Structures are given as structure tokens and as C-alpha cells.
Amino acid sequence: MEATIETFESEVLNKSHSAPVLVDFWAPWCGPCRMLGPILEKLAAEAEGAWHLVKVNTDEQQELALRYQVSGIPHCVLFVDGKPADQFTGALPEHMLRDFLAKHVQDESAKALEEMASADPIGAARQILESGAEDRHSELLWNAAREMLRQGDTDDLKETVQSITAAALVSEKSALLTLLDAGLTTEELASLGKLFGSEQEIRDVLDQMLKSLETNKAKHEKDRLIASFYLLGQSHPLVNEYRKKMAQILF
């Protein structure tokens, strides 16, 4: 779609309140513009309404080019909620265009996946793994892993945890893998799900681990407790309390 000074408000500013609008400032004589245009049109078609493409011919719409300080073309400005949110100049390759758009646009499949995860986190995780989209959905995968523990559903648990790539979850991922590799029984693994339950449920699990540690001061018993602390998060109010209890047993 081509926009003019008369249609810019309705086709760009107003529409950008419902979905991002990328404005491609171009000119017929511009070689790089002719390279960029088809790629943008292809990506817009793939997006199926997640964002919109609008083109502005700078030869014919010089007032718009001046308004948005276009000094070289092709120049693209992404509008969100009626205002410029980001921009770039030059004929970027397709992978860089995808990265640029991904910062601001959530595609329909991602929205549908998040909606699915709120009702069925385990089903959403399986869909993520099947589609190879692990890098973009670490948080959903972590939530699914927690739900698998709660339900005692360990069939896909390790694969789900191993697929988490977010740096922010590295401690939790490592802790849970330690527990999964500790040779626990199915019943013991299911009890770990209570670490994500109420305070009393968490106490029950940690108390049982302390009891096992007191009976058998083996390294693997200590490692299980420490991994549980990381799984809860070091800021959890019960972690400091149970660290002290563990120290009293060991020393």
C-alpha cells in the first residue's frame, strides 16, 4: 500500500494502534530500494496481519520525508501506537530484517502458543519441541517443566529441561538436571513438584531431605538439598532457614 500526506494518519498512525506498521520510504530510481521492497513484501505476507507494510514515495511525498527526517533511502520507520518505535537505513538482508521485526512484533503463532500454555503448559512445551522453537520460549518450557513435576509426568521432563536456553534460568536448569540425574524413584521425583506448591508442601519435601541427610550423610543427599535450594531460588524465604538446618546436621 502506498501512503500520501492525506492518507498517512489513517493508514499508518491510526493502524499502528492495533498492529505495528513499517513505513518504507523509497523512490523509483533507487536501486537498493528495489532490492529491499520485495523482501519486505514477502515478510509482510508471511506475517498475516501481525504487522503492516506501507510504502511512501519520497519523490512524491517530500513533506513526509522531511517530517520523519529521511536523509537517505531506503529508510524504514516502524510505528507502534501512533509513534516511531524504531528505524533503519539501507537494504538490510532478510535475516537482519527478521531480527529487526522480531524485537517489536509478536507473530500470531507465538500468541496462540502463549494462550495454549496458560491452559496446557505441557502440551505447549511438546509443541515447542516439535517445532524446534526452543530458543524463543525458555520461560514457557520452564513453566511446563514445573507442571510436569507437579503432576509426576516425567516422560518428557529431562528433554524439556535440557532444551531451556535462557541465561536467566541457568541456575534453575542446572539444579533440576542435578535432581533428575540423582537416581530418584518416581515417587521421589513426584515429591519434588511440591517445591512449587504451598509453604507447607515445600517444608514437607525439605524436611524429608534433611531426615535422609541425617540418616546418611552421603554427598548425593547433600547435593539433592543444595539443588532444591537453587530450584526454589536463593531469595526464597525458606532457603536460608534450611541451609542452617543442613549445616547443623553436617557440622
N, C-alpha and C positions, 0 to 999 in steps of 0.2 A: 504494500500500500504506500502511495506517495502522499505526503502531507504538505500543506501550504500554510502560509501565515494565518489564513482564515480557518483552517481545519485543525491546526496544531493542538489547540486546547482540548477539543473533543476527542481527537484520535490518539493523543499522547498523554497529556496531563490528566484528563479525566479517567481514561482507561487504566492508567498506571496505579490507580487506587485498588483495582481488582486483580491485576497481574502486572508484573514488570513489563515495561515497553523499551525496546532497544531502538534508538534512532540512529540510522546510518546516514551520515552526511556525505554525499558523493557528488560526482559530476560525470557527464558522458565521456569527456576527453581523458579521464583519469584511469590509467592502466591498472594500478593496484586496486582501484575501486571495482573494476570489472572482475578482478580475481576474488575479492572478498565477498562481493554480492551473492554469488551462487552458494557459497558455503553458509552464509547467514540464512539464506532462504531454506536450505536443506535442514539446518538445525532448528529453525522456527517450525518447519513442518513436522519434524520429529517430536517437538515439544507439545504439540497438540493443545495449544492454548495455555500452557504453563507460563509462557511469555510471548510477547507480540513483537513483530518487526515492522518498523515504519521507516521509509526512506525519504530523505529530503535532498532535492537537487539544489546544490549551493549556487549554481549559476542563476537559477530562477528565484531562489528564496534567500537572497543575500541578507535580509533583515534577520531571519532566524539564525543564519550562520554567525552574524555579528552578536546576536543576543547570547549565544552559547559559546562565544569566543573560539570559533573554529578557525585555526590558523593553518592547518594542513589537512589534506584528505587522502584516504578515507579517515573519517573521525566518527567514532561511535559513542553515544551517551546513553547510559541506562537510566531510565526514570522509574522511581518507586514512590508511590504515594504523592505524586504530583511534583516531585523534585528530582534533580540529578543525583544519583547514588554512586555512580562510578563511570569511568570513561577510558578510552584508549585511542591511540592514533596509529594508523598503519594497517597493512593487510596481514593480520596475525594468522598463523597456521591453525588448522582445525582443533588440534588438541589444546592449544592455548585459549582458543575461543570457548571451548567446553569448560575449561578451568575457570575462566572469567565468569561465565554464566552460572556455573555451579555455586559460586560464592553468594549469589543473590536469588537463585531460582530453585525452588523445590519442585521436582517433577511430580507428575500425578502418581507414578508408581511408588515413589517414596512416601507420599501422603497416604496412599492406600495401605502401604506396609505398616506405617505407624498406627493407623486405625486398627489394623488387624492385630498388631502387637498389644494394644491396650486390652483386647478381649482374649487373645490367644497367643501369648508370648512365645510358647514353644513351637506352635505352628509357624509363626512368623520367622523364628530362627531357622527352622528347616527350609523355609522358602529362600532365606538369605543365603544359606549354604549351597543350595541347589543352583542359585543364580550367580554365585561367585562374587557377591557384593559385600563380602565381609569387611573390607576396609572402610566402608561408609556407614556401617551400622554396629559399631562396637558396643554402644550403650544398649541397644536392643538385644544383642547377643548376651550381654552380661545379665540383663533382667531375665532373659529366658533361662540362663544357667541357674539363677537363684530359684526360679519357679520349678525347674527340674528337680533341684534338691528338695524343695518343699514337698513335692509330690512323690519323691522317691523314684523318679523317672531317670534312670542313669544310662539308658541305652545310647543316647547321643550326647551325653553330658561332656565327656572329655573332648570330643571333636568340637563341640560348641565353644568350650573354654579356650582351646588351643587356637581357634580362629579369631579371637579378640586381638586387635592390633593397636588399640589406642594406648598411648603412653600414660595417660591419666589412670588407666586401670591395671598397670603392670604389677603393682603390689598384690592386688586382689587376685589377679590371674595366677600369679606365681603361688600364692597361698593355697588357692583351691586345687591347683595341679599337685601341690605337695600332699594335700589330703587325699586326692584321688589315687596317688601313687603309693599310699601308705598301707595298702593291702587291707583296707577296711571291709567288713562284711556289708552286705546290702542293708542290713538293719542299722549299722553304724553310719553308713553314708546317708541314709534317710534321716537319721537324727541330726545331721549337720544342717538340714533345712531349717531346723528350729533356730539356728543362729540368725535367721532373718525374721524371726517371729517376735513374740512379746518378750518383755524383760524376764519374766519368769521362765519362759521356754529357753532363753539364752542361758540363764543361770543353771537350769537343769543340765544342759549339754556341757557347760564348762565344769560344773561340779562333778559330773561323771568322769570327765577327763582328768580332773585333779585326783579323783579317787583311784583311777587307773595308774596315774603317775606315782601316787603314794605307795601303791602295791608293788609297782615295777618301775623303778627309776631309769628305765632304758631311754636311750636317745630318741627313739621314734615316738615315745609318749610325750616327751618334751617338745619335739618338733610339731606334733599334732596340735598342742596347745598354742604354740607360737604362731603357727599357720592360722589357727582360728582367730587369734588376735588381729592379724593382718586382714583377715576376711571381714571382721567386724569394722576395721578401720581404727587407726591409732587414736583418734579423737573420741571414740565411743566411751561413755562414762564407766562401763564395766571393765574395760581393758586394764586400766591402771590397778583397779581393785584385785583382779585375778592374777595380774603379774606379781603382785606382792604375795598372794597366796601360793603361787608356784615357787617363788623364791624361798618361802618359809619351808616348803617341802624339800627343796633341793639342797639348801644350805643350812 
